[in-house]
Amino acid sequence: MVLSTDGWVVVVSGAARGQGLSHAKAYAADGAHVVLLDAPSGLATVPYPVADEDDLAAAHAEVDAAGPGAVLSYAADVRDAGRVAEVLADAAGRLGGIDVAVANAGIFSFAPSTWELSPETWKECSDTILYGSWTLARAAIPHMLGRAGANLVFVGSVSAHKGIAATGHYVAAKHGVVGLMKTLAIELAPEGIRSNMISPTAANTTMATNPAMAECVHYQEGRGSNMSNLLPVGLIEPRDVTDAVLWISSDHARYVTGEVLKVDAGFTVR
Ligand SMILES: NC(=O)c1ccc[n+]([C@@H]2O[C@H](COP(=O)([O-])OP(=O)(O)OC[C@H]3O[C@@H](n4cnc5c(N)ncnc54)[C@H](O)[C@@H]3O)[C@@H](O)[C@H]2O)c1
């Protein structure tokens, strides 16, 4: 049994910062070869800056310094299925295949109520989170076939498991990824490929700490119970999520598939 991801080829979308960067560095430290995708273009409805090519270059250097394996990074928007397929084919060609794909890229936006979202806001969020999870999986799976232990990890959210006011597009997209993850678990089981989801509560990254979040929280006040963690913590750290991502993608979890592992400090319990 392989006890770590040493020597594996791991793809992480949204890897230029935040949780994705944390995952990428941890895989590198574990001995994996790591492929970073990020630096989307043309996202106009996100109330904070997404990562750019400079961020991706800085992330590449950090991941490279974290471990002995190869690091490849690509400017690729997960909404561009052709580009994602092209870069994963290139990475797989250079590194010999793909063992793990982590669909982590995501954006967050809001409106006072979900019916007041602009169509553009709905579409950018859904295209990045739901369609973008599928574009990564579709591009990775052909390069995973025949590789022992290969698996997909989708990054969900507490929003994948309950309704949350002012963010119906994000909630719907994350719920959709649950269905995608489970369906792929069924389809890929005969190939020995697993498919799972890690669902974090609010984490200490730009997505949750940017100034616009205060307005979102204001819209949510009094419109849903239990909008807090059960455990006494406000924001969890990326590393808390990374530990779960690494475990579920390793052979330690070799018979775990179609599963959601919540790293949510009890947010969804009540
Ligand atoms: N931060 C939280 O509170 C929280 C909570 C639950 C779930 N999540 C989820 O965790 C994941 C990681 O988010 P984070 O907290 O690290 O936020 P983040 O904003 O720091 O990082 C997200 C990364 O995804 C990239 N990205 C966004 N759209 C993209 C696209 N179309 N193509 C390629 N890359 C794209 C961004 O450039 C950025 O580098 C997301 O799926 C998010 O929905 C976050």
The ligand as a Gaussian input file, in Angstrom:
#p B3LYP/6-31G(d) Opt

LIG

0 1
 N      -12.561000      30.769000       2.189000
 C      -13.680000      30.238000       2.619000
 O      -14.280000      30.712000       3.596000
 C      -14.258000      29.011000       1.966000
 C      -15.188000      28.241000       2.666000
 C      -15.700000      27.087000       2.073000
 C      -15.268000      26.715000       0.811000
 N      -14.358000      27.491000       0.139000
 C      -13.923000      27.027000      -1.178000
 O      -12.537000      26.765000      -1.107000
 C      -11.960000      26.888000      -2.406000
 C      -10.691000      27.717000      -2.317000
 O      -11.014000      29.059000      -1.974000
 P      -10.055000      29.968000      -1.061000
 O      -10.708000      30.069000       0.260000
 O       -8.667000      29.479000      -1.128000
 O      -10.217000      31.387000      -1.793000
 P       -9.181000      32.260000      -2.630000
 O       -9.997000      33.337000      -3.263000
 O       -8.032000      32.666000      -1.790000
 O       -8.601000      31.257000      -3.735000
 C       -9.349000      30.840000      -4.844000
 C       -8.402000      30.689000      -6.018000
 O       -9.156000      30.235000      -7.157000
 C       -8.751000      30.968000      -8.294000
 N       -9.826000      30.997000      -9.277000
 C      -11.029000      31.614000      -9.156000
 N      -11.744000      31.467000     -10.279000
 C      -10.979000      30.737000     -11.130000
 C      -11.164000      30.273000     -12.444000
 N      -12.311000      30.528000     -13.122000
 N      -10.184000      29.555000     -13.022000
 C       -9.019000      29.305000     -12.354000
 N       -8.787000      29.726000     -11.100000
 C       -9.753000      30.431000     -10.504000
 C       -8.436000      32.356000      -7.740000
 O       -7.638000      33.121000      -8.631000
 C       -7.764000      32.030000      -6.420000
 O       -6.383000      31.874000      -6.553000
 C      -13.053000      27.463000      -3.291000
 O      -13.659000      26.408000      -4.034000
 C      -14.054000      28.022000      -2.302000
 O      -15.352000      28.080000      -2.833000
 C      -13.837000      28.621000       0.684000

